[in-house]
Amino acid sequence: MSRDATDATTAFARALVDEWVRGGVTDAVVAPGSRSAPLALALAADDRIRVHVHLDERSAAFVALGLGRATGRPAVVLCTSGSAAANFHPAVTEAFHGGVPLIVATADRPPEVRGTGAAQTIDQVGLYGTAVRWAVDVAPPEDVPGAGDTWRELAATSVLRARGPVAGPVHLNLCFREPLVPSGAPLVDAPGRPGGLPWVEPAGPEPGLSGVAVDLLAAACRAHPRGLIVAGWGSEVTPATVEALAVTTGWPVLADPISNLRRPPYAIATYDALLRDAAFATTVRPEFVLRLGALPSGKVLGQWLAEVPEIVALDPAARWIDPARTNTEVLVVPAEPTVRALVEHLVDATPDGEWGARWRDADLRARGALDAHLDGLDSLCDPRVARDVVAAVPAGGTLAVASSMPVRDVETFSVARNDIEFVANRGTNGIDGFTSTVVGYALGSPTPTVALVGDLCFLHDANGLLGAADRGIDLTVVVVDNRGGAIFSFLPQAELPEHFETLFGTPQSVDIGALAALHGATVIEAVAPGSVGPLVRAATDAGGLQVVVVRTDRRANVAGHRAAFAAVSAALPA
């Protein structure tokens, strides 16, 4: 290298990091590698960025996803070239479908060696297909006129595209030529905006729903006094606004806990159990439903809605989540201002008091029946674990709920709470990366995090525990260990006994506690039905990485659920 050469690679990496910080990025997750060294070194050199190192690229991406869920800001996840980048894909799809901001930075070899069989090289251009909001194949940094401006615009735009208005992942495929470490030559000048401002400013606020459209929606609500509000994740409406609509209309709210809209006193927390009673479900079918966000987790409510004549969904992200095709109209509008405007239009409405009273009476009866049934059991069971874990999360804390049975049991058996946050990976509804996600969430959250997870989901992402005990997090993981995939026992596959256990039940014999202890977690095992709640409270009080193992009987799980639902039916008036 000549004496008058400049170091464009180091300047490029440092400009990206500085511009990310200006855009609000506070965290980066780095999977070690050589080709990514320029950006890894730039991240480590900037004390405004917290750098979290994870050996497993798949886990690293989910940790970054969890950070994005906790903070609402995109975290950067960085890896070297080759198959490392492919391991980011599961988290990318969850971020895309779940609306989580994420900046995916994959290092790549320069274009001149593509197609030559160079080591650790795959085709990374467009690697994540349509599962990203924006993707750029970035040429190797060079000292050319305007280079600094281009670099800063790239970084600033990546933050804006990740944040939305529809949040999600963006992919920067970064080609680097050697040398991959600072050469000592002068850096290419790439100054940012004065005063620490980002290179590109965000656009103005989204337009709201027109007054005429609000009038029409309000007229539909007035015409149907026996309506319902149904809420799932991604509703983008505050609890106070939903409560105001519920009070104004007199409509019950059927909200999945992970919507964070299942709040007392207006929410009907036991709707899943209630709607399993055919007589009750028939007599309370509404005339009109206003849907907010995705559908709740369980199938029962979705199937029941198929008979409702009019369902209007507010879908600000245009996700079109309607697998049963029950929506009669979808409004792609910002949900919060739309619902507030609707409340103002309905301020003089006269609610049907009997309609709301019928739902509230049934909810009280069902709650009493479920609690009496679960408290009367002499062995540990999945439904009681879900109920008791929700009740034990400290006020101000967060409960992360895994897919499969945990999210459904929380929906069905838990009480309504207005002082905790619920999170879940429901974009793709998979078990992949759950432990890593909650580690990331705990890294980004100032309050304790509790996670409820099944044994197969926990084992599927065991690498998420790598280094977790040393990351300074307060995370309590409750593992329901029923030795296999309990959810399949509720599906038609259970009627195929010859191959059911091998293909679906997938029994496992791993010592969950020993595995967690290997990673430095404090492990506690629940042995009595009433012990789960106190153990969770003790674990969160102690802080650090805690794992509570709860062994239940998978073979008795289906019968246990049915007995609980029968208790609810028996408590309802004939």
C-alpha positions as CSV (number, residue, x, y, z in Angstrom):
1,M,0.0,0.0,0.0
2,S,1.4,3.4,-0.9
3,R,1.9,6.1,1.7
4,D,-0.8,8.3,0.2
5,A,-3.5,5.6,0.3
6,T,-6.6,5.9,2.5
7,D,-8.5,3.4,4.6
8,A,-12.0,3.3,3.1
9,T,-13.0,0.1,4.8
10,T,-12.5,1.3,8.4
11,A,-14.0,4.7,7.6
12,F,-17.1,3.0,6.1
13,A,-17.6,0.8,9.1
14,R,-17.2,3.7,11.6
15,A,-19.6,5.9,9.5
16,L,-22.3,3.1,9.6
17,V,-22.0,2.7,13.4
18,D,-22.1,6.4,14.0
19,E,-25.1,6.9,11.8
20,W,-26.9,3.9,13.4
21,V,-26.3,5.6,16.8
22,R,-27.7,8.8,15.5
23,G,-30.8,6.9,14.4
24,G,-31.4,5.5,17.9
25,V,-29.6,2.1,17.7
26,T,-28.2,1.1,21.1
27,D,-27.4,-2.6,20.8
28,A,-25.6,-4.9,18.4
29,V,-25.2,-8.7,18.5
30,V,-22.1,-10.1,16.9
31,A,-21.4,-13.6,15.8
32,P,-17.6,-14.0,15.6
33,G,-16.0,-14.3,12.2
34,S,-13.2,-12.9,10.0
35,R,-14.9,-11.3,7.0
36,S,-17.1,-9.2,9.3
37,A,-14.1,-7.8,11.2
38,P,-14.3,-4.2,9.9
39,L,-17.8,-3.7,11.3
40,A,-17.2,-5.8,14.4
41,L,-14.2,-3.6,15.4
42,A,-16.1,-0.4,14.7
43,L,-19.0,-1.5,16.9
44,A,-16.6,-2.5,19.7
45,A,-14.8,0.8,19.5
46,D,-18.0,2.9,20.0
47,D,-19.0,3.0,23.6
48,R,-22.5,4.2,22.7
49,I,-23.3,0.7,21.4
50,R,-23.7,-2.3,23.7
51,V,-22.1,-5.2,21.9
52,H,-23.3,-8.7,22.8
53,V,-21.3,-11.6,21.4
54,H,-23.0,-15.0,20.6
55,L,-21.3,-18.0,19.1
56,D,-24.4,-19.3,17.3
57,E,-25.7,-17.2,14.5
58,R,-29.2,-18.5,14.7
59,S,-29.3,-17.6,18.4
60,A,-27.6,-14.3,17.8
61,A,-30.3,-13.2,15.4
62,F,-33.1,-14.1,17.9
63,V,-31.3,-12.2,20.7
64,A,-31.3,-9.2,18.4
65,L,-35.0,-9.8,17.7
66,G,-35.7,-9.9,21.5
67,L,-33.8,-6.6,21.9
68,G,-36.0,-5.1,19.2
69,R,-39.2,-6.3,20.9
70,A,-38.1,-4.9,24.2
71,T,-36.9,-1.5,23.1
72,G,-38.8,-0.7,19.9
73,R,-35.5,0.1,18.3
74,P,-33.7,-2.0,15.7
75,A,-30.7,-3.9,17.0
76,V,-27.9,-4.8,14.6
77,V,-27.0,-8.5,14.1
78,L,-23.7,-9.1,12.4
79,C,-22.1,-12.3,11.0
80,T,-19.3,-13.4,8.6
81,S,-19.9,-14.7,5.1
82,G,-21.2,-18.1,4.1
83,S,-23.6,-20.4,5.9
84,A,-23.5,-18.0,8.9
85,A,-25.8,-15.7,7.1
86,A,-28.3,-18.5,6.3
87,N,-28.6,-19.2,10.0
88,F,-30.2,-15.7,10.5
89,H,-33.1,-16.7,8.3
90,P,-35.6,-18.0,11.0
91,A,-35.2,-14.8,13.0
92,V,-35.6,-12.7,9.9
93,T,-38.9,-14.3,9.0
94,E,-40.2,-13.8,12.6
95,A,-39.2,-10.2,12.5
96,F,-40.9,-9.7,9.2
97,H,-44.2,-11.3,10.1
98,G,-44.1,-10.1,13.7
99,G,-43.3,-6.5,12.9
100,V,-40.0,-6.3,14.8
101,P,-37.3,-3.8,13.8
102,L,-34.0,-5.5,13.0
103,I,-30.9,-4.6,11.0
104,V,-29.2,-7.6,9.5
105,A,-25.6,-7.1,8.5
106,T,-24.0,-10.0,6.6
107,A,-20.4,-9.7,5.6
108,D,-19.5,-11.0,2.1
109,R,-16.5,-11.4,-0.1
110,P,-16.0,-8.9,-2.9
111,P,-17.9,-9.4,-6.2
112,E,-14.8,-10.4,-8.1
113,V,-14.6,-13.8,-6.3
114,R,-18.2,-14.7,-6.6
115,G,-18.8,-17.8,-8.5
116,T,-15.2,-19.0,-8.1
117,G,-15.6,-21.5,-5.3
118,A,-13.9,-19.2,-2.8
119,A,-14.0,-20.6,0.7
120,Q,-16.9,-19.7,3.0
121,T,-18.9,-18.1,0.2
122,I,-22.5,-18.6,-0.8
123,D,-24.9,-16.4,-2.9
124,Q,-26.0,-13.9,-0.2
125,V,-27.7,-11.4,-2.6
126,G,-31.4,-11.5,-1.9
127,L,-30.7,-14.3,0.6
128,Y,-33.9,-13.6,2.7
129,G,-36.2,-13.1,-0.3
130,T,-39.4,-11.3,0.4
131,A,-38.9,-11.6,4.2
132,V,-37.2,-8.2,4.5
133,R,-38.5,-4.6,4.2
134,W,-35.4,-3.5,2.3
135,A,-32.2,-5.2,1.0
136,V,-29.0,-3.7,-0.4
137,D,-26.0,-5.5,-1.8
138,V,-23.3,-3.0,-0.8
139,A,-20.1,-2.7,-2.9
140,P,-16.7,-2.8,-1.2
141,P,-15.9,0.6,0.3
142,E,-13.8,2.9,-1.9
143,D,-12.3,6.4,-1.7
144,V,-14.4,8.1,-4.4
145,P,-16.1,11.5,-4.4
146,G,-19.3,11.5,-2.3
147,A,-18.5,8.1,-0.7
148,G,-19.1,9.3,2.9
149,D,-22.5,10.8,2.0
150,T,-23.5,7.5,0.4
151,W,-22.4,5.5,3.4
152,R,-24.3,7.6,5.9
153,E,-27.5,7.6,3.8
154,L,-27.2,3.8,3.7
155,A,-27.0,3.5,7.5
156,A,-29.7,6.1,8.2
157,T,-32.1,4.6,5.7
158,S,-31.6,1.1,7.2
159,V,-32.8,2.4,10.5
160,L,-35.8,4.2,9.0
161,R,-36.8,1.2,6.9
162,A,-36.5,-1.1,9.9
163,R,-38.6,1.1,12.1
164,G,-41.5,1.3,9.7
165,P,-44.2,2.6,9.6
166,V,-44.4,-1.2,9.3
167,A,-41.5,-2.4,11.4
168,G,-39.4,-5.3,10.2
169,P,-35.9,-6.5,9.2
170,V,-33.6,-4.9,6.6
171,H,-30.6,-6.6,5.1
172,L,-27.3,-5.0,4.3
173,N,-25.0,-7.4,2.5
174,L,-21.6,-5.8,3.1
175,C,-18.7,-6.7,0.7
176,F,-15.3,-6.3,2.2
177,R,-11.9,-6.5,0.6
178,E,-8.7,-7.2,2.6
179,P,-7.2,-5.8,4.7
180,L,-10.1,-6.4,7.1
181,V,-8.4,-4.6,10.0
182,P,-7.4,-0.9,10.2
183,S,-4.4,-0.3,7.9
184,G,-3.1,2.7,9.7
185,A,-3.6,4.9,6.7
186,P,-5.7,8.1,6.9
187,L,-9.5,7.4,6.9
188,V,-11.7,8.6,4.1
189,D,-13.5,11.7,5.4
190,A,-17.2,10.9,6.1
191,P,-18.6,13.5,8.4
192,G,-22.2,13.4,9.7
193,R,-24.7,16.1,10.0
194,P,-24.0,18.9,12.5
195,G,-25.3,18.5,16.0
196,G,-25.4,14.7,15.9
197,L,-28.5,14.7,13.7
198,P,-29.2,11.6,11.5
199,W,-28.5,11.9,7.8
200,V,-32.1,11.2,6.9
201,E,-35.0,12.3,9.0
202,P,-38.2,10.2,9.4
203,A,-41.3,11.2,7.5
204,G,-44.2,13.0,9.1
205,P,-47.1,11.2,10.9
206,E,-49.4,8.9,9.0
207,P,-52.8,10.3,7.8
208,G,-55.7,9.3,9.9
209,L,-59.1,7.8,8.9
210,S,-61.3,10.3,7.1
211,G,-64.2,11.9,8.9
212,V,-66.7,10.3,6.5
213,A,-65.2,6.9,7.1
214,V,-65.4,7.4,10.9
215,D,-69.1,8.4,10.5
216,L,-69.8,5.2,8.6
217,L,-68.0,3.0,11.2
218,A,-69.8,4.8,14.0
219,A,-73.1,4.3,12.3
220,A,-72.4,0.5,12.0
221,C,-71.6,0.4,15.7
222,R,-74.9,2.2,16.6
223,A,-76.8,-0.2,14.5
224,H,-75.5,-3.2,16.3
225,P,-75.7,-2.7,20.1
226,R,-74.8,-6.3,20.6
227,G,-71.2,-6.2,19.4
228,L,-67.8,-7.4,20.5
229,I,-64.3,-6.1,20.4
230,V,-61.8,-8.9,19.5
231,A,-58.1,-8.1,20.0
232,G,-54.9,-10.0,19.2
233,W,-51.2,-9.0,19.0
234,G,-50.2,-6.1,16.8
235,S,-53.4,-4.1,17.5
236,E,-51.5,-0.8,18.0
237,V,-54.2,0.5,20.3
238,T,-53.6,1.5,24.0
239,P,-55.5,-0.2,26.8
240,A,-57.1,3.1,27.8
241,T,-58.5,3.7,24.4
242,V,-60.0,0.2,24.2
243,E,-61.5,0.6,27.6
244,A,-63.1,3.9,26.5
245,L,-64.6,2.1,23.5
246,A,-65.8,-0.7,25.7
247,V,-67.5,1.7,28.1
248,T,-69.0,3.8,25.3
249,T,-70.5,0.8,23.4
250,G,-71.1,-1.6,26.3
251,W,-69.3,-4.2,24.2
252,P,-67.3,-7.0,25.9
253,V,-63.6,-7.3,24.9
254,L,-62.3,-10.7,24.0
255,A,-58.5,-10.1,24.1
256,D,-55.7,-12.6,23.8
257,P,-53.2,-11.8,26.7
258,I,-50.4,-11.2,24.2
259,S,-52.5,-8.3,22.7
260,N,-51.8,-6.5,26.1
261,L,-55.5,-5.5,26.0
262,R,-56.8,-8.1,28.3
263,R,-57.3,-5.7,31.2
264,P,-59.8,-5.7,34.0
265,P,-62.6,-4.8,34.4
266,Y,-63.8,-4.7,30.8
267,A,-62.1,-7.9,29.4
268,I,-63.7,-11.3,29.3
269,A,-60.7,-13.4,30.3
270,T,-62.4,-16.8,30.1
271,Y,-63.9,-16.5,26.6
272,D,-62.0,-19.6,25.2
273,A,-63.5,-21.9,27.9
274,L,-66.9,-20.2,27.6
275,L,-67.2,-20.6,23.8
276,R,-66.5,-24.3,24.1
277,D,-70.0,-24.6,25.7
278,A,-72.3,-24.9,22.6
279,A,-75.4,-23.5,24.3
280,F,-73.6,-20.4,25.6
281,A,-71.7,-19.9,22.3
282,T,-75.0,-19.9,20.4
283,T,-76.9,-17.5,22.6
284,V,-74.1,-14.8,22.7
285,R,-73.1,-14.7,19.0
286,P,-72.8,-11.0,18.2
287,E,-74.3,-9.0,15.4
288,F,-71.1,-7.1,14.8
289,V,-67.4,-7.5,15.7
290,L,-64.6,-4.9,15.6
291,R,-61.3,-6.7,15.2
292,L,-58.0,-5.2,16.4
293,G,-54.7,-6.8,15.4
294,A,-54.3,-10.5,14.7
295,L,-56.6,-13.3,15.7
296,P,-56.1,-14.7,19.3
297,S,-54.0,-17.8,19.5
298,G,-56.6,-20.6,20.0
299,K,-58.9,-21.8,17.2
300,V,-62.2,-21.8,19.1
301,L,-62.8,-18.0,18.9
302,G,-61.8,-17.9,15.3
303,Q,-64.2,-20.7,14.3
304,W,-67.0,-19.1,16.3
305,L,-66.5,-15.8,14.5
306,A,-67.2,-17.5,11.2
307,E,-71.0,-17.2,11.9
308,V,-70.9,-13.5,12.7
309,P,-72.6,-11.5,9.9
310,E,-70.4,-8.4,10.0
311,I,-66.7,-8.1,11.1
312,V,-64.7,-5.0,10.5
313,A,-60.9,-5.2,11.1
314,L,-58.6,-2.3,11.7
315,D,-55.3,-3.3,10.1
316,P,-52.7,-0.5,10.2
317,A,-49.9,-2.7,9.0
318,A,-51.9,-4.2,6.1
319,R,-51.0,-7.7,7.4
320,W,-54.4,-9.1,6.2
321,I,-54.4,-11.7,9.0
322,D,-57.7,-13.5,8.3
323,P,-57.0,-17.2,7.7
324,A,-60.7,-18.1,8.1
325,R,-61.8,-15.3,5.8
326,T,-64.3,-14.0,8.2
327,N,-63.7,-10.2,7.8
328,T,-66.4,-8.4,5.8
329,E,-64.3,-5.2,5.7
330,V,-60.7,-4.3,6.4
331,L,-59.6,-0.7,7.1
332,V,-55.9,-0.1,6.6
333,V,-55.7,2.9,9.0
334,P,-53.7,3.9,12.1
335,A,-55.7,2.1,14.8
336,E,-55.2,4.3,17.8
337,P,-56.4,7.6,16.4
338,T,-59.2,5.8,14.6
339,V,-60.6,4.2,17.7
340,R,-60.2,7.5,19.6
341,A,-62.2,9.2,16.9
342,L,-64.8,6.4,17.1
343,V,-65.2,6.9,20.8
344,E,-65.9,10.6,20.3
345,H,-68.5,9.8,17.7
346,L,-70.3,7.4,20.0
347,V,-70.1,9.4,23.2
348,D,-73.9,9.8,23.3
349,A,-74.6,6.1,22.4
350,T,-76.8,4.1,24.7
351,P,-75.2,0.7,25.5
352,D,-77.3,-2.5,25.8
353,G,-76.7,-3.2,29.5
354,E,-78.1,-6.7,29.5
355,W,-75.7,-7.7,26.7
356,G,-72.6,-6.8,28.7
357,A,-74.0,-8.1,32.0
358,R,-74.6,-11.5,30.4
359,W,-71.0,-11.8,29.4
360,R,-69.7,-10.5,32.7
361,D,-71.8,-13.0,34.7
362,A,-70.6,-15.9,32.5
363,D,-67.0,-14.7,33.0
364,L,-67.3,-14.7,36.8
365,R,-68.9,-18.1,36.8
366,A,-66.3,-19.5,34.5
367,R,-63.4,-18.0,36.5
368,G,-64.8,-19.5,39.7
369,A,-65.2,-22.9,38.1
370,L,-61.7,-23.0,36.6
371,D,-60.1,-21.9,39.8
372,A,-62.0,-24.3,41.9
373,H,-61.2,-27.2,39.5
374,L,-57.5,-26.3,39.2
375,D,-57.0,-25.7,42.9
376,G,-58.6,-29.1,43.6
377,L,-56.1,-31.1,41.6
378,D,-53.5,-33.1,43.6
379,S,-50.9,-33.1,40.8
380,L,-49.1,-30.6,38.6
381,C,-50.8,-29.9,35.4
382,D,-50.2,-27.5,32.4
383,P,-53.3,-25.3,32.8
384,R,-52.6,-24.6,36.5
385,V,-49.0,-23.9,35.7
386,A,-50.0,-21.3,33.1
387,R,-52.5,-19.6,35.4
388,D,-50.1,-19.5,38.3
389,V,-47.1,-18.2,36.4
390,V,-49.2,-15.3,35.0
391,A,-50.3,-14.5,38.5
392,A,-46.8,-14.7,39.9
393,V,-45.1,-12.2,37.4
394,P,-44.1,-9.2,39.5
395,A,-45.9,-5.9,38.7
396,G,-44.2,-4.0,36.0
397,G,-42.5,-7.2,34.7
398,T,-42.9,-9.1,31.4
399,L,-44.1,-12.6,30.6
400,A,-42.7,-14.1,27.4
401,V,-44.9,-17.0,26.3
402,A,-43.7,-19.7,23.9
403,S,-45.7,-21.1,21.0
404,S,-47.5,-24.4,21.1
405,M,-49.3,-25.2,24.4
406,P,-48.0,-22.4,26.7
407,V,-49.5,-19.5,24.6
408,R,-52.8,-21.4,24.4
409,D,-52.9,-22.3,28.1
410,V,-52.2,-18.7,29.0
411,E,-55.0,-17.6,26.8
412,T,-57.5,-20.0,28.2
413,F,-56.7,-20.2,31.9
414,S,-54.9,-17.0,33.0
415,V,-56.6,-14.1,34.8
416,A,-56.6,-10.6,33.3
417,R,-53.8,-8.3,34.6
418,N,-53.2,-4.7,33.8
419,D,-49.8,-4.4,35.4
420,I,-47.6,-6.7,33.3
421,E,-46.5,-6.9,29.7
422,F,-46.9,-10.0,27.5
423,V,-44.7,-10.8,24.6
424,A,-44.6,-13.8,22.2
425,N,-43.1,-14.8,18.8
426,R,-46.4,-15.0,16.9
427,G,-45.2,-13.7,13.6
428,T,-44.6,-17.2,12.4
429,N,-45.9,-19.0,15.5
430,G,-42.9,-21.3,15.7
431,I,-40.9,-22.6,18.6
432,D,-37.6,-21.6,16.9
433,G,-35.3,-19.3,18.8
434,F,-37.6,-18.7,21.9
435,T,-34.9,-18.9,24.5
436,S,-32.6,-16.6,22.6
437,T,-35.5,-14.1,22.1
438,V,-36.2,-13.9,25.8
439,V,-32.5,-13.5,26.6
440,G,-32.5,-10.6,24.1
441,Y,-35.7,-9.2,25.6
442,A,-34.2,-9.4,29.1
443,L,-31.1,-7.5,27.8
444,G,-33.3,-4.7,26.6
445,S,-35.7,-4.6,29.5
446,P,-35.1,-2.7,32.8
447,T,-37.6,-4.9,34.6
448,P,-37.7,-8.7,35.4
449,T,-38.6,-11.0,32.6
450,V,-40.4,-14.4,33.1
451,A,-40.7,-16.9,30.3
452,L,-43.1,-19.9,30.0
453,V,-41.9,-22.6,27.7
454,G,-42.4,-26.2,26.9
455,D,-39.6,-28.8,27.0
456,L,-39.3,-29.3,23.2
457,C,-39.2,-25.6,22.6
458,F,-36.6,-25.2,25.3
459,L,-34.4,-28.0,23.9
460,H,-34.8,-26.7,20.3
461,D,-33.0,-23.5,21.3
462,A,-30.7,-24.7,24.1
463,N,-27.8,-22.7,22.5
464,G,-29.7,-19.6,23.5
465,L,-28.3,-20.2,27.0
466,L,-24.7,-19.8,25.9
467,G,-23.2,-17.1,28.1
468,A,-26.7,-16.1,29.3
469,A,-25.7,-16.3,33.0
470,D,-23.0,-13.8,32.4
471,R,-25.0,-11.2,30.5
472,G,-26.3,-9.4,33.6
473,I,-30.0,-10.2,33.0
474,D,-32.9,-10.9,35.3
475,L,-34.6,-13.8,33.6
476,T,-36.7,-16.6,35.1
477,V,-37.5,-19.4,32.6
478,V,-40.3,-21.8,33.6
479,V,-40.0,-25.0,31.7
480,V,-43.1,-27.3,31.5
481,D,-41.4,-30.6,31.1
482,N,-44.1,-33.1,29.9
483,R,-41.6,-35.2,28.0
484,G,-42.7,-34.4,24.5
485,G,-45.0,-32.4,22.2
486,A,-48.2,-32.1,24.2
487,I,-50.1,-30.0,21.6
488,F,-50.2,-32.9,19.1
489,S,-52.4,-34.9,21.5
490,F,-55.1,-32.4,20.8
491,L,-54.9,-32.8,17.0
492,P,-56.1,-35.6,14.6
493,Q,-52.7,-37.1,14.6
494,A,-53.5,-38.5,18.1
495,E,-55.9,-40.9,16.4
496,L,-52.9,-42.7,14.7
497,P,-51.4,-44.6,17.6
498,E,-49.1,-46.7,15.6
499,H,-46.8,-43.8,14.7
500,F,-48.0,-41.0,17.0
501,E,-45.3,-41.2,19.7
502,T,-42.4,-41.5,17.2
503,L,-43.5,-38.8,14.8
504,F,-45.5,-36.3,16.9
505,G,-45.3,-37.1,20.6
506,T,-41.5,-37.1,20.2
507,P,-40.7,-38.2,23.7
508,Q,-37.4,-37.0,25.2
509,S,-35.4,-37.9,28.3
510,V,-33.1,-35.0,28.7
511,D,-32.5,-33.8,32.2
512,I,-33.7,-30.2,31.7
513,G,-32.4,-29.0,35.1
514,A,-28.9,-30.5,34.5
515,L,-28.8,-28.8,31.0
516,A,-29.7,-25.4,32.5
517,A,-27.2,-25.8,35.3
518,L,-24.4,-26.5,32.8
519,H,-25.0,-23.0,31.5
520,G,-24.8,-21.5,34.9
521,A,-28.5,-21.1,35.7
522,T,-29.9,-21.5,39.2
523,V,-32.3,-24.4,38.9
524,I,-35.4,-25.1,41.0
525,E,-37.8,-27.9,40.5
526,A,-41.5,-27.6,41.4
527,V,-42.9,-30.7,43.1
528,A,-46.3,-29.7,44.5
529,P,-49.3,-28.2,42.6
530,G,-49.3,-25.0,44.7
531,S,-45.6,-24.5,44.6
532,V,-45.1,-22.9,41.1
533,G,-46.3,-19.4,41.9
534,P,-44.2,-19.0,45.0
535,L,-41.1,-20.5,43.2
536,V,-41.5,-18.0,40.4
537,R,-41.8,-15.1,42.8
538,A,-38.7,-16.3,44.7
539,A,-36.8,-16.6,41.5
540,T,-37.6,-13.2,40.3
541,D,-36.8,-11.7,43.7
542,A,-33.4,-13.4,43.5
543,G,-32.6,-12.1,40.0
544,G,-30.1,-13.4,37.6
545,L,-30.7,-16.4,35.3
546,Q,-33.2,-18.8,37.0
547,V,-34.8,-21.9,35.6
548,V,-37.9,-23.5,37.2
549,V,-38.6,-27.0,36.0
550,V,-42.2,-28.2,36.3
551,R,-42.8,-31.9,35.4
552,T,-46.3,-32.7,34.2
553,D,-48.0,-35.7,32.7
554,R,-48.4,-35.3,28.9
555,R,-50.7,-38.3,28.6
556,A,-53.2,-36.8,31.1
557,N,-53.1,-33.4,29.6
558,V,-56.0,-33.7,27.1
559,A,-58.3,-35.2,29.8
560,G,-57.3,-32.5,32.2
561,H,-58.3,-29.8,29.7
562,R,-61.6,-31.4,29.0
563,A,-62.4,-31.7,32.7
564,A,-61.7,-28.0,33.2
565,F,-64.0,-27.1,30.3
566,A,-66.7,-29.5,31.7
567,A,-66.5,-27.6,35.0
568,V,-67.1,-24.3,33.2
569,S,-70.2,-25.7,31.4
570,A,-71.6,-27.0,34.7
571,A,-71.3,-23.6,36.2
572,L,-73.3,-21.8,33.5
573,P,-77.1,-21.4,33.8
574,A,-79.1,-24.0,31.9
